[in-house]
Amino acid sequence: MRRTYILLIAVLLVTACGNVVDGGEAATPVATASPIPAATVTDTPPPPSPTPVPLAATVNGQPILLADYEAEVARFEAGVKSLGRDLAQEGNYKQRVLDALIDKTLMLQQAAINGLTASDADVQALYDNAVAERGGQANFDSWLAANFYTPDQFQVELRDGILTNAVQAQIAVTVPAELEQVHARHILVATAEEASQILADLAAGADFATIAIERSLDQSSRVNGGDLGWFPRGGLTAPEVAETAFNLQPGETSPVVSSSLGFHLIQTLERGQHPLSPIAFTELQKQAVEAWRADLRAKAVIQTFVEF
């Protein structure tokens, strides 16, 4: 009988743990342990993004590394010091160094567009010649170190030099060997007053060549009576003189013309198609290359990131 009573009490206790007891409140549920979730399997975390390489500039999207720019600045400074010059007298040389790197990048880009290449054999030949010129490998290694080059970097410079020379040569050869030219002479003096007096003397019948020999300050032409020879448009050091000569007809004499050299009287003797002199040919080639480089730069998208 006692065992039956104990079992009945146990049944009632279990029943009391239900959700609701008639006429009563919800019973407190018995806490159960939550299942431990399985460990989530994930991919290996990605490595951190690489730190951007510092740039000095970009040229049409192509970077010029800050390290390369700084090396060029160091080379320039070392070169100036080796010549015994004061860096303080060099002006904004850091800007000029960056401009030179930008120009080189533009020319190399154009060389690639034009399909130009530099062979390993040509680069090696230049490298070997540089070693020989400096008296052997040991001396050359010292020179490389003093100029902040590794051998590989110097070979890159040699390759770049071959390509930039080649692409500039493509522009230079477009200058024809024969152009319309004038044959003229001039008298150069120091003041406008003296030039005006000479002009009056010429109008009165004085001989141009005689006055040039006696009074012109241009030492290279005075012995020939002021004769400048044949030259094309833009073919003289003083562009004002060349332009004036082209605007004159044969036999005409100009009014007084001012230039950075002084004051000129110019007389055109003849004009026509004529072979370029070696000096004029070289000068026109130089002008053609400079104009081409300026055009490349004007059309380029250039960003700079250094301050001067």
BAFI-3210 file (N, C-alpha, C; in Angstrom, 3 decimals, decimal comma, padded with zeros to 6 digits):
// residues 308
n [1|2|3|4|5|6|7|8|9|10|11|12|13|14|15|16|17|18|19|20|21|22|23|24|25|26|27|28|29|30|31|32|33|34|35|36|37|38|39|40|41|42|43|44|45|46|47|48|49|50|51|52|53|54|55|56|57|58|59|60|61|62|63|64|65|66|67|68|69|70|71|72|73|74|75|76|77|78|79|80|81|82|83|84|85|86|87|88|89|90|91|92|93|94|95|96|97|98|99|100|101|102|103|104|105|106|107|108|109|110|111|112|113|114|115|116|117|118|119|120|121|122|123|124|125|126|127|128|129|130|131|132|133|134|135|136|137|138|139|140|141|142|143|144|145|146|147|148|149|150|151|152|153|154|155|156|157|158|159|160|161|162|163|164|165|166|167|168|169|170|171|172|173|174|175|176|177|178|179|180|181|182|183|184|185|186|187|188|189|190|191|192|193|194|195|196|197|198|199|200|201|202|203|204|205|206|207|208|209|210|211|212|213|214|215|216|217|218|219|220|221|222|223|224|225|226|227|228|229|230|231|232|233|234|235|236|237|238|239|240|241|242|243|244|245|246|247|248|249|250|251|252|253|254|255|256|257|258|259|260|261|262|263|264|265|266|267|268|269|270|271|272|273|274|275|276|277|278|279|280|281|282|283|284|285|286|287|288|289|290|291|292|293|294|295|296|297|298|299|300|301|302|303|304|305|306|307|308]
n.u [000,835|001,900|003,906|002,448|001,249|003,422|004,217|002,001|002,174|004,520|003,660|001,789|003,501|004,979|002,976|002,313|004,315|003,550|002,461|000,183|-001,831|-004,996|-007,090|-004,986|-001,765|000,711|003,219|006,647|008,983|011,121|014,544|016,589|019,597|021,049|021,768|025,163|026,377|027,740|031,128|031,691|032,837|035,129|036,680|040,252|041,332|041,668|044,834|046,245|045,701|048,189|050,508|050,241|052,631|054,737|054,398|055,904|054,847|052,324|052,079|050,047|048,725|050,798|053,092|055,579|057,910|058,364|060,764|062,459|062,501|063,669|066,173|067,150|067,281|069,261|071,423|071,714|072,410|074,813|076,330|076,477|077,903|080,288|081,356|082,092|080,237|077,714|074,822|072,815|072,787|071,519|068,848|065,406|065,962|064,936|062,382|063,074|064,340|062,192|060,591|062,219|062,136|059,439|059,299|060,986|059,505|057,253|058,445|059,368|056,941|055,930|057,851|057,269|054,720|055,433|056,686|059,381|062,401|065,028|067,850|069,181|071,831|072,771|072,439|074,189|076,591|076,914|077,070|079,429|081,234|081,034|082,146|084,775|085,568|085,846|087,993|087,910|086,243|086,264|086,676|084,451|082,370|082,669|082,000|079,311|078,203|078,693|076,967|074,516|073,475|072,568|074,044|071,994|070,072|071,503|071,752|069,088|068,812|070,523|069,136|066,784|067,875|068,697|066,192|064,867|066,558|066,211|063,480|063,409|065,078|063,454|061,793|063,592|064,527|062,533|062,935|063,589|066,368|066,604|065,267|063,052|064,918|066,657|069,211|071,096|072,359|073,688|073,971|075,130|074,658|075,107|073,218|069,995|070,079|072,536|072,079|069,981|071,302|073,116|071,303|070,350|072,694|073,014|070,797|071,629|073,512|075,713|077,966|076,822|078,293|080,810|080,287|079,462|081,841|083,364|081,856|080,066|079,043|078,942|081,042|081,382|080,320|081,093|083,572|082,989|081,532|079,136|077,712|075,394|075,006|073,092|069,943|067,220|063,774|063,652|066,226|068,320|070,229|069,128|065,872|064,338|065,833|065,983|063,244|062,639|064,315|063,085|060,779|061,494|062,087|064,474|067,241|066,079|066,246|065,948|064,069|065,240|065,868|065,187|066,786|067,726|070,406|071,114|070,873|069,739|070,404|069,113|069,591|068,213|069,498|069,046|066,663|065,178|064,754|067,074|069,926|070,223|072,549|075,000|074,865|072,405|070,706|071,029|070,054|067,356|066,476|066,742|064,854|062,543|062,351|062,059|059,618|057,952|058,189|057,064|054,474|053,704|053,686|051,726|049,446|049,295|048,150|048,968|049,922|051,212|052,900|054,637|056,195|057,871]
n.v [-001,193|001,317|001,581|001,862|004,356|006,080|005,892|007,075|009,715|010,467|010,342|012,419|014,621|014,639|015,183|017,782|019,267|019,887|022,021|023,617|023,859|022,831|025,528|026,946|028,606|028,922|026,527|026,716|025,993|023,183|023,685|022,988|021,765|023,664|022,702|022,432|024,390|023,264|023,816|026,490|026,203|028,045|029,902|030,429|033,419|036,325|037,658|040,749|043,798|044,808|047,410|050,467|051,286|054,031|056,869|059,113|060,295|059,879|058,895|059,046|057,032|055,307|054,464|056,510|055,656|056,756|056,096|055,769|058,350|059,727|058,546|059,528|062,235|062,142|061,301|063,500|065,475|064,418|064,549|067,328|068,136|066,786|068,270|070,496|072,467|074,604|073,445|075,191|077,030|075,883|076,223|075,222|072,317|069,821|069,801|069,897|067,437|065,659|066,431|065,598|062,825|062,389|063,182|061,237|058,927|059,398|059,325|056,678|055,349|056,109|054,946|052,252|052,144|052,629|050,301|049,886|048,331|047,231|045,321|042,618|042,153|044,602|046,203|044,930|045,352|048,121|048,246|046,795|048,483|050,737|049,722|049,284|051,908|053,000|051,806|049,097|046,389|046,699|049,454|050,343|049,266|050,779|053,243|052,792|052,451|054,981|056,446|055,510|053,196|049,824|047,025|045,877|047,918|049,871|048,703|048,769|051,525|051,924|050,500|051,999|054,367|053,661|053,254|055,763|057,397|056,245|056,688|059,451|059,878|059,037|061,208|063,252|062,547|063,355|065,906|067,713|067,666|069,807|073,047|075,908|078,826|081,785|084,028|086,145|089,176|090,973|093,757|094,234|096,126|097,937|099,790|101,318|103,852|104,035|102,116|103,321|105,544|104,292|103,153|105,444|106,239|104,144|104,567|106,856|105,966|104,539|101,723|098,511|096,151|097,214|098,837|096,836|095,368|097,275|098,036|096,156|094,046|091,337|088,874|086,567|087,000|089,492|089,702|088,828|090,816|090,920|088,751|086,164|083,818|081,120|080,320|078,638|079,313|080,020|079,181|080,528|081,783|084,081|084,407|086,581|087,851|085,959|085,717|088,312|088,519|086,675|088,008|089,987|091,149|090,180|092,354|094,258|096,244|096,049|097,878|099,049|096,287|094,661|092,360|089,736|089,923|092,464|095,284|095,207|095,580|094,351|092,730|091,205|089,072|087,025|084,415|081,098|077,554|075,557|073,610|072,583|073,891|072,082|073,017|074,391|072,313|070,530|072,171|072,525|069,903|069,506|071,371|070,219|067,819|068,826|070,176|068,005|066,548|068,394|068,376|065,724|065,855|067,791|066,437|064,401|062,650|063,631|063,175|064,462|063,833|064,844|067,471|070,566]
n.w [000,000|000,828|-001,082|-003,431|-002,964|-002,975|-005,675|-006,876|-006,000|-007,346|-010,002|-010,008|-009,572|-011,904|-013,739|-012,957|-014,085|-016,619|-019,396|-018,755|-015,930|-015,044|-014,499|-013,473|-013,674|-016,335|-016,118|-015,115|-017,592|-017,837|-017,920|-020,712|-022,190|-024,789|-028,165|-029,215|-031,736|-034,840|-035,793|-037,997|-041,282|-042,974|-045,753|-046,082|-044,575|-046,668|-047,769|-046,543|-048,443|-050,752|-049,964|-051,703|-054,235|-053,893|-056,012|-058,364|-060,580|-063,158|-066,537|-069,130|-067,768|-067,148|-064,627|-062,995|-060,818|-057,467|-056,258|-058,475|-059,502|-057,333|-057,362|-059,789|-059,180|-057,211|-058,779|-060,468|-058,599|-057,635|-059,950|-060,395|-058,134|-058,590|-060,588|-059,292|-058,896|-057,399|-055,908|-055,202|-057,180|-059,267|-059,692|-060,031|-060,101|-059,497|-060,558|-063,258|-063,532|-063,123|-065,294|-067,387|-067,024|-067,538|-070,233|-071,323|-070,798|-072,397|-074,939|-075,015|-074,924|-077,421|-079,036|-078,624|-079,769|-082,384|-082,963|-082,408|-081,344|-079,111|-079,385|-077,393|-077,920|-078,906|-076,655|-074,876|-076,186|-075,934|-073,182|-072,654|-073,928|-072,291|-069,940|-070,812|-071,444|-068,947|-067,886|-067,132|-065,303|-062,461|-062,009|-063,353|-061,839|-059,531|-060,557|-061,228|-058,649|-057,545|-059,050|-058,416|-059,626|-060,354|-062,091|-063,713|-063,761|-065,120|-067,615|-068,395|-068,680|-070,858|-072,842|-072,960|-073,891|-076,496|-077,676|-077,365|-078,858|-081,360|-081,938|-082,001|-084,149|-086,210|-086,493|-087,094|-089,646|-091,294|-092,051|-094,918|-097,241|-098,838|-099,110|-099,418|-099,372|-098,230|-099,314|-097,521|-095,932|-093,092|-090,777|-087,590|-084,704|-081,558|-080,623|-081,151|-082,192|-083,557|-085,513|-086,920|-087,990|-089,709|-091,472|-092,699|-093,978|-095,807|-097,397|-098,569|-100,300|-099,359|-099,132|-098,377|-097,670|-097,050|-094,787|-093,035|-092,689|-091,399|-089,132|-088,051|-085,340|-085,450|-085,404|-086,892|-089,410|-090,341|-091,636|-094,135|-095,243|-093,882|-094,781|-094,513|-095,762|-097,264|-095,846|-094,189|-093,264|-089,868|-089,510|-088,274|-085,454|-084,358|-084,584|-085,432|-087,354|-089,425|-090,091|-090,927|-093,161|-094,849|-095,429|-097,100|-100,446|-103,010|-102,980|-101,342|-098,331|-094,842|-092,295|-089,054|-086,984|-083,979|-081,761|-079,439|-079,654|-080,396|-082,560|-085,877|-089,383|-092,316|-095,374|-098,149|-100,568|-102,507|-103,310|-103,087|-103,916|-102,219|-101,290|-097,888|-095,551|-093,566|-090,886|-090,780|-091,471|-089,313|-087,247|-088,001|-087,837|-085,082|-084,177|-085,240|-083,798|-081,199|-081,448|-081,965|-079,579|-077,809|-078,750|-078,191|-075,403|-074,951|-075,674|-073,876|-070,893|-067,845|-064,540|-061,548|-058,453|-056,643|-054,772|-055,247]
ca.u [000,000|002,790|004,632|001,463|001,047|004,624|004,152|000,957|002,749|005,474|002,898|001,231|004,580|005,315|001,866|002,386|005,343|003,007|002,416|-000,881|-002,618|-006,375|-007,415|-003,777|-000,869|001,682|004,334|007,973|009,526|012,406|015,623|017,346|020,842|020,963|022,807|026,333|026,445|028,985|032,022|031,490|034,053|035,273|037,923|041,355|041,181|042,552|045,961|045,983|046,034|049,552|050,609|050,545|054,003|054,707|054,646|056,250|053,952|051,840|052,090|049,067|048,444|052,016|053,691|056,984|058,048|059,041|062,145|063,222|062,675|064,646|067,489|067,582|067,666|070,557|072,442|071,930|073,136|076,180|077,009|076,756|078,977|081,545|081,865|082,459|079,224|076,854|073,438|071,946|072,772|070,906|067,425|064,470|066,453|064,091|061,324|063,663|064,566|060,906|060,185|063,010|061,587|058,149|059,593|061,520|058,388|056,452|059,169|059,359|055,592|055,813|058,710|056,514|053,659|056,073|057,255|060,834|062,954|066,479|068,273|070,073|073,216|073,121|072,559|075,414|077,735|077,059|077,509|080,845|081,986|081,080|083,130|086,108|085,880|086,176|089,204|087,712|085,049|086,356|086,417|083,070|081,519|082,746|081,212|077,895|077,814|078,697|075,838|073,286|072,997|072,993|074,299|070,729|069,460|072,246|071,380|067,777|069,053|071,087|068,055|065,907|068,580|068,606|064,819|064,543|067,317|065,622|062,198|063,701|065,650|062,339|061,295|064,643|064,686|061,453|063,387|064,181|067,723|066,512|064,088|063,100|065,839|067,092|070,605|070,989|073,454|073,196|074,891|074,697|075,245|074,661|072,134|069,030|070,499|073,576|071,454|069,219|072,261|073,618|070,224|070,362|073,885|072,734|069,847|072,374|074,397|076,862|078,044|076,412|079,382|081,886|079,874|079,463|083,228|083,897|081,105|079,207|079,519|078,872|082,390|081,391|079,900|081,581|084,704|082,407|080,609|077,843|077,021|074,898|074,826|071,724|069,338|065,771|062,994|063,992|067,556|069,331|070,154|068,166|064,739|063,834|066,611|065,546|061,884|062,691|064,920|062,087|059,724|062,045|062,389|065,891|067,651|065,477|066,889|064,948|064,250|065,981|065,244|065,763|066,822|068,480|071,813|071,317|070,027|070,175|069,914|069,145|069,382|068,060|070,192|068,353|065,857|064,794|065,062|068,523|070,311|070,502|073,902|075,004|074,433|070,964|070,032|071,030|069,177|065,968|066,179|066,557|063,566|061,473|062,243|061,521|058,194|057,275|058,129|056,091|053,146|053,441|053,375|050,465|048,347|049,376|047,500|050,089|049,653|052,428|052,586|055,728|056,246|059,242]
ca.v [000,000|002,490|001,704|002,400|005,772|006,810|005,952|008,038|011,055|010,702|010,620|013,778|015,592|014,714|015,861|019,203|019,915|020,165|023,437|024,346|023,104|023,324|026,592|027,566|029,333|028,078|026,118|027,047|024,829|022,687|024,107|021,912|022,269|023,936|021,957|023,245|024,395|022,773|024,892|026,895|026,078|029,200|029,951|031,119|034,877|036,844|038,446|042,190|044,402|045,348|048,866|051,036|051,750|055,499|057,332|060,514|060,791|058,920|059,444|058,222|055,877|054,550|055,091|056,795|055,366|057,761|055,645|056,054|059,806|060,115|058,107|060,473|063,466|061,878|061,279|064,886|066,173|063,908|065,083|068,751|068,239|066,306|069,356|071,613|073,531|074,731|073,066|076,348|077,793|075,063|076,517|074,149|071,162|068,648|069,875|069,542|065,992|064,991|066,703|064,730|061,471|062,383|063,201|059,925|057,979|059,663|058,837|055,219|054,928|056,265|053,925|050,999|052,275|052,542|048,968|049,894|047,451|047,266|043,935|042,344|042,261|046,021|046,688|044,370|046,018|049,420|047,991|046,419|049,686|051,581|049,117|049,531|053,341|053,333|051,105|047,752|046,115|047,237|050,902|050,545|048,980|051,957|054,302|052,451|052,726|056,437|057,023|054,895|052,191|048,438|046,668|045,682|049,229|050,580|048,117|049,321|052,882|051,807|050,088|053,171|055,331|053,194|053,446|057,184|057,905|055,724|057,326|060,828|059,833|058,940|062,569|064,048|062,232|063,970|067,221|067,531|068,191|071,030|073,841|077,309|079,568|083,100|084,395|087,498|089,695|091,913|094,565|094,196|097,163|097,854|100,708|101,654|105,122|103,753|101,403|104,307|106,347|103,455|103,033|106,693|106,208|103,223|105,235|107,892|105,336|103,841|100,315|097,648|095,259|098,004|099,202|095,612|095,052|098,301|098,375|095,087|093,327|089,896|088,503|085,449|087,406|090,814|089,596|088,577|091,896|090,652|087,673|085,064|082,636|080,653|079,732|078,465|079,974|079,423|078,590|081,374|081,915|085,159|084,160|087,842|088,134|085,035|086,046|089,563|088,244|085,995|088,949|090,953|090,713|090,373|093,733|095,130|096,373|096,177|098,896|098,539|095,119|094,368|090,965|089,589|090,182|093,894|095,909|094,706|095,971|093,093|092,874|089,930|089,089|086,130|083,389|079,981|076,222|075,460|072,600|073,083|073,728|071,137|073,676|074,640|071,020|070,047|073,035|072,227|068,593|069,731|072,042|069,269|066,888|069,563|070,407|066,703|066,242|069,298|067,901|064,525|066,259|068,526|065,490|063,354|062,810|063,568|063,510|064,488|063,632|065,365|068,920|071,072]
ca.w [000,000|000,901|-002,370|-004,388|-002,649|-003,445|-007,147|-007,233|-005,795|-008,421|-011,228|-009,882|-009,732|-013,339|-014,415|-012,621|-014,931|-017,941|-019,768|-018,063|-014,963|-015,127|-013,590|-012,931|-014,580|-017,031|-015,271|-015,623|-018,281|-017,365|-018,828|-021,361|-022,789|-026,231|-028,891|-029,602|-033,212|-035,423|-036,211|-039,389|-042,081|-043,873|-046,511|-045,424|-044,742|-047,714|-047,249|-046,628|-049,732|-050,737|-049,861|-053,021|-054,432|-054,049|-057,374|-058,609|-061,632|-064,145|-067,894|-069,847|-066,917|-066,829|-063,447|-062,751|-059,401|-056,659|-056,049|-059,691|-059,548|-056,316|-057,833|-060,819|-058,481|-056,579|-059,839|-060,892|-057,540|-057,616|-061,123|-060,171|-057,140|-059,177|-061,433|-058,441|-058,937|-056,228|-056,211|-055,009|-058,426|-060,308|-059,828|-059,680|-060,857|-059,266|-061,563|-064,550|-063,520|-063,349|-066,675|-068,266|-066,908|-068,238|-071,671|-071,703|-070,792|-073,597|-076,121|-074,989|-075,310|-078,868|-079,647|-078,602|-080,775|-083,698|-083,135|-082,286|-080,310|-078,923|-079,197|-076,269|-078,391|-078,973|-075,276|-074,310|-076,817|-075,285|-071,804|-072,706|-074,284|-071,093|-069,038|-071,369|-071,352|-067,561|-067,471|-066,623|-064,506|-061,101|-062,086|-063,783|-060,681|-058,657|-061,217|-061,051|-057,268|-057,353|-059,785|-057,913|-060,573|-060,383|-063,497|-064,432|-063,973|-066,161|-068,903|-068,730|-069,180|-072,206|-073,747|-073,131|-074,737|-077,887|-078,165|-077,499|-080,002|-082,590|-082,233|-082,395|-085,496|-087,155|-086,716|-087,716|-091,075|-092,075|-092,527|-096,250|-097,413|-099,636|-098,779|-099,838|-098,522|-098,696|-099,149|-096,977|-095,125|-092,083|-089,975|-086,192|-083,853|-080,168|-080,280|-082,204|-082,801|-084,545|-086,626|-087,703|-088,742|-090,810|-092,455|-093,474|-094,837|-096,914|-098,289|-099,295|-101,264|-098,758|-099,492|-097,257|-097,262|-096,447|-093,427|-092,228|-092,342|-090,501|-087,919|-087,521|-084,158|-085,692|-085,814|-087,840|-090,753|-090,752|-092,574|-095,463|-095,561|-093,246|-095,493|-093,681|-096,584|-097,465|-094,647|-094,257|-092,213|-088,577|-089,558|-087,659|-083,994|-084,108|-085,494|-085,992|-088,559|-090,471|-090,505|-091,691|-094,466|-095,675|-095,794|-098,051|-101,796|-103,318|-103,168|-100,341|-097,021|-093,785|-091,260|-087,897|-086,360|-082,669|-081,300|-078,191|-079,949|-080,623|-083,581|-087,176|-090,704|-093,050|-096,815|-098,840|-101,851|-103,435|-102,643|-103,928|-103,393|-102,089|-100,296|-096,549|-095,032|-092,435|-089,645|-090,872|-091,477|-087,925|-086,453|-088,340|-087,253|-083,648|-083,995|-085,547|-082,668|-080,052|-081,696|-081,807|-078,151|-077,202|-079,145|-077,385|-074,035|-074,938|-075,841|-072,855|-069,590|-066,915|-063,139|-060,733|-057,034|-055,815|-054,645|-055,446]
c.u [000,869|003,525|003,722|001,279|002,233|004,622|003,130|001,476|003,720|004,791|002,342|002,307|004,980|004,245|001,916|003,421|004,848|002,942|001,390|-001,569|-004,009|-006,614|-006,203|-002,969|000,080|002,833|005,657|008,559|010,866|013,480|016,322|018,579|020,652|022,050|023,954|026,442|027,790|029,840|031,817|032,817|034,108|036,572|039,002|041,211|042,133|043,689|045,640|046,404|047,440|049,524|050,948|051,979|053,962|055,117|055,092|055,304|053,366|051,770|051,214|048,795|049,654|052,740|055,170|057,165|058,799|060,500|063,017|063,491|063,740|066,057|068,027|068,010|069,040|071,680|072,761|072,774|074,591|076,982|077,390|077,923|080,317|082,179|082,250|081,467|078,367|075,426|072,483|071,832|072,055|069,411|066,570|064,833|065,603|062,916|061,858|063,922|063,263|060,424|060,941|062,507|060,247|058,377|060,114|060,408|057,526|057,147|059,206|057,986|055,422|056,677|057,995|055,406|054,235|056,739|058,762|061,276|064,468|066,932|069,185|071,531|073,668|073,313|073,867|076,643|077,979|077,570|079,006|081,716|082,114|082,095|084,543|086,511|086,296|087,292|089,020|086,558|085,110|086,065|084,970|082,101|081,512|081,925|079,715|077,420|077,726|077,516|074,522|072,632|073,411|073,315|073,014|070,056|070,174|071,935|069,997|067,934|069,613|070,003|067,121|066,561|068,536|067,228|064,474|065,318|066,674|064,322|062,393|064,299|064,560|061,739|062,323|064,744|063,561|061,842|064,065|065,562|067,731|065,196|064,171|063,969|066,070|068,586|070,590|072,270|072,894|074,344|074,315|075,429|074,570|073,448|071,227|069,447|071,565|072,994|070,683|070,150|072,823|072,560|070,158|071,551|073,658|071,786|070,547|073,407|075,598|076,795|077,788|077,584|080,499|081,542|079,882|080,873|083,747|083,183|080,268|079,865|079,498|080,208|082,412|081,044|080,547|082,713|084,225|081,393|079,217|077,086|076,682|074,748|073,347|071,185|067,824|065,074|063,269|065,404|068,664|069,144|069,156|066,983|064,172|064,548|066,150|064,165|061,857|063,255|063,930|060,979|060,207|062,193|063,875|066,202|067,077|066,270|065,822|065,103|065,044|065,190|065,969|065,721|067,585|069,955|072,123|070,350|070,615|069,617|070,148|068,857|069,312|068,668|069,494|067,560|065,512|065,066|066,577|068,845|070,621|071,977|073,866|074,494|072,922|070,180|069,921|070,076|067,708|065,557|065,920|065,205|062,399|061,258|061,635|060,027|057,391|057,133|057,115|054,668|052,757|052,982|052,022|049,269|048,277|048,540|048,578|049,620|050,970|052,038|053,701|055,677|057,705|059,460]
c.v [001,241|002,677|002,277|003,872|006,594|006,935|006,971|009,449|011,383|011,048|012,026|014,837|015,758|015,463|017,350|019,935|020,173|021,652|024,200|023,393|023,678|024,348|027,277|028,268|028,362|027,762|026,488|025,837|024,433|023,053|022,899|022,503|022,475|023,160|022,876|023,215|023,886|023,945|025,183|026,826|027,242|029,084|030,645|032,619|035,393|037,635|039,922|042,733|044,969|046,870|049,430|051,528|053,258|055,910|058,783|061,123|059,598|059,632|058,543|056,921|055,058|055,221|055,416|056,662|056,484|057,383|055,941|057,547|060,249|059,687|059,057|061,805|063,294|061,866|062,701|065,621|065,724|064,462|066,543|068,918|067,801|067,353|070,579|072,753|073,485|074,398|074,242|077,191|077,061|075,313|075,333|072,876|069,919|068,624|069,452|068,043|065,251|065,220|065,805|063,293|061,357|062,355|061,845|058,888|058,152|059,123|057,315|054,665|055,026|055,252|052,585|051,021|052,089|051,190|048,903|048,977|047,668|045,841|043,807|042,510|043,711|046,598|046,201|045,042|047,390|049,264|047,678|047,628|050,623|051,054|049,432|050,994|053,746|052,453|049,755|047,653|046,740|048,730|051,183|050,279|050,156|053,101|054,041|052,814|054,229|057,106|056,307|053,951|050,801|048,105|046,498|047,023|049,993|050,005|048,584|050,737|052,848|051,442|051,269|054,202|054,942|053,511|054,921|057,813|057,474|056,442|058,800|060,892|059,719|060,306|063,385|063,796|062,810|065,354|067,041|068,171|069,490|071,731|075,208|078,068|080,960|083,228|085,853|087,889|090,684|092,690|094,581|095,277|097,136|098,716|100,965|102,929|104,895|103,036|102,365|105,174|105,561|103,309|104,278|106,722|105,287|103,865|106,302|107,296|104,633|102,352|099,436|096,818|096,013|098,393|097,978|095,272|096,022|098,356|097,236|094,384|091,809|089,442|087,408|085,886|088,698|090,727|089,332|089,655|091,677|089,490|086,519|083,771|082,329|080,058|079,626|079,301|079,269|078,884|079,441|081,422|082,984|084,968|085,435|088,187|087,248|085,406|087,320|089,321|087,564|086,934|090,022|090,323|090,939|091,837|094,690|095,102|096,659|097,477|098,284|097,417|094,815|092,871|090,924|089,895|091,661|094,400|095,626|095,554|094,769|093,374|091,486|090,050|088,228|085,099|082,287|078,657|076,054|074,379|073,255|072,906|072,720|071,761|073,889|073,340|070,459|070,862|072,735|070,849|068,720|070,384|071,094|068,301|067,595|069,824|069,119|066,341|067,131|068,863|066,644|064,909|066,967|067,580|064,449|063,702|062,567|063,998|063,462|064,463|064,100|066,886|069,366|072,317]
c.w [000,000|-000,413|-003,431|-004,181|-003,141|-004,960|-007,592|-007,086|-006,906|-009,715|-011,182|-010,079|-011,202|-014,085|-014,176|-013,454|-016,326|-018,191|-018,960|-017,119|-014,976|-014,053|-013,041|-013,991|-015,277|-016,123|-015,918|-016,305|-017,701|-018,375|-019,399|-022,022|-024,282|-026,938|-029,278|-031,118|-033,693|-035,866|-037,693|-040,124|-043,050|-044,644|-045,686|-045,635|-045,809|-047,104|-047,360|-047,987|-049,671|-050,650|-051,233|-053,087|-054,645|-055,459|-057,377|-059,622|-062,365|-065,486|-068,754|-069,090|-066,533|-065,669|-063,623|-061,245|-058,686|-056,447|-057,265|-059,828|-058,552|-056,704|-058,894|-060,196|-057,843|-057,616|-060,303|-059,861|-057,480|-058,792|-060,962|-059,205|-057,715|-060,083|-060,623|-058,447|-057,684|-056,620|-056,079|-056,278|-059,561|-060,476|-059,413|-060,452|-060,637|-060,249|-062,933|-064,646|-063,789|-064,777|-067,654|-068,211|-067,623|-069,748|-072,136|-071,768|-072,032|-074,851|-076,168|-075,354|-076,828|-079,599|-079,689|-079,641|-082,176|-083,948|-083,041|-081,151|-080,224|-078,611|-077,986|-076,686|-078,448|-077,572|-074,668|-074,898|-076,189|-073,859|-071,771|-073,037|-073,086|-070,087|-069,517|-071,214|-069,946|-067,004|-066,845|-065,646|-063,112|-061,083|-062,467|-062,637|-059,713|-059,237|-061,064|-059,649|-057,018|-058,020|-059,487|-058,925|-060,105|-061,840|-064,304|-064,727|-065,087|-067,538|-069,345|-069,296|-070,599|-073,214|-074,020|-074,044|-076,206|-078,462|-078,335|-078,653|-081,319|-082,943|-082,596|-083,799|-086,554|-087,462|-087,480|-089,218|-091,921|-092,586|-093,878|-096,336|-098,201|-099,335|-099,444|-098,843|-099,095|-098,470|-098,723|-096,248|-094,114|-091,458|-088,562|-085,401|-082,485|-079,858|-081,475|-082,925|-083,867|-085,748|-087,516|-088,542|-089,928|-091,885|-093,333|-094,424|-096,035|-097,929|-099,128|-100,247|-100,686|-099,098|-098,256|-096,746|-096,573|-095,016|-092,514|-091,775|-091,287|-089,146|-087,323|-086,337|-084,341|-086,271|-086,874|-089,252|-091,241|-091,774|-093,997|-095,836|-094,980|-093,860|-094,549|-094,459|-096,804|-096,154|-094,824|-093,192|-090,880|-088,516|-088,979|-086,154|-083,603|-085,063|-086,112|-087,301|-089,704|-090,985|-091,332|-093,080|-095,398|-096,138|-096,770|-099,428|-102,073|-103,636|-102,135|-099,036|-095,982|-093,014|-090,104|-087,232|-085,048|-082,385|-079,984|-078,392|-080,086|-081,680|-084,961|-088,319|-091,603|-094,515|-097,443|-100,228|-102,893|-102,643|-103,614|-103,228|-103,366|-101,069|-098,954|-096,213|-093,881|-091,143|-089,660|-090,821|-090,054|-087,065|-086,743|-087,813|-085,755|-083,378|-084,247|-084,382|-081,461|-080,232|-081,524|-080,342|-077,443|-077,531|-078,367|-075,984|-073,956|-075,013|-074,726|-071,627|-068,540|-065,526|-062,379|-059,254|-056,112|-055,824|-054,747|-054,594]
res [m|r|r|t|y|i|l|l|i|a|v|l|l|v|t|a|c|g|n|v|v|d|g|g|e|a|a|t|p|v|a|t|a|s|p|i|p|a|a|t|v|t|d|t|p|p|p|p|s|p|t|p|v|p|l|a|a|t|v|n|g|q|p|i|l|l|a|d|y|e|a|e|v|a|r|f|e|a|g|v|k|s|l|g|r|d|l|a|q|e|g|n|y|k|q|r|v|l|d|a|l|i|d|k|t|l|m|l|q|q|a|a|i|n|g|l|t|a|s|d|a|d|v|q|a|l|y|d|n|a|v|a|e|r|g|g|q|a|n|f|d|s|w|l|a|a|n|f|y|t|p|d|q|f|q|v|e|l|r|d|g|i|l|t|n|a|v|q|a|q|i|a|v|t|v|p|a|e|l|e|q|v|h|a|r|h|i|l|v|a|t|a|e|e|a|s|q|i|l|a|d|l|a|a|g|a|d|f|a|t|i|a|i|e|r|s|l|d|q|s|s|r|v|n|g|g|d|l|g|w|f|p|r|g|g|l|t|a|p|e|v|a|e|t|a|f|n|l|q|p|g|e|t|s|p|v|v|s|s|s|l|g|f|h|l|i|q|t|l|e|r|g|q|h|p|l|s|p|i|a|f|t|e|l|q|k|q|a|v|e|a|w|r|a|d|l|r|a|k|a|v|i|q|t|f|v|e|f]
***
